[in-house]
C-alpha cells in the first residue's frame, strides 16, 4: 500500500488510489474487511498529516499554512492516541466515582 504524498499546501487534496476510495466507502457502510479497515485508517491518518512536519516557512502565509497543517495534524494525533490507548487507561477514564 502506497502512502499518500505530502503536498506543498496543506489545504490541497492528497493523492489517493482506487483502493483507498473503496476502503473508505466500505468502512462508511460497515462492510470493510480487515485489510480495508487498516487501509482506511492508514489513509485517514495520512490525510491528516499525522506524521508530517506541520511547519511551513514564510512570514505571514507560512503562519497560516502552518496553523492549517497543525489543525489537520491534531485530528490525526487524536485518532492515533485513542487507537493506541491501553484498556486499563480506558477503564480508569470511564470508572464511575
Secondary structure, DSSP 8 states (H G I E B T S, - for coil): -------SSTTS-----HHHHHHHHHHHHT---HHHHHHHHHHHHHHTTTTS-----SSHHHHHHHHHHHHHHHHHHHHHHHHH--HHHHHHHT---
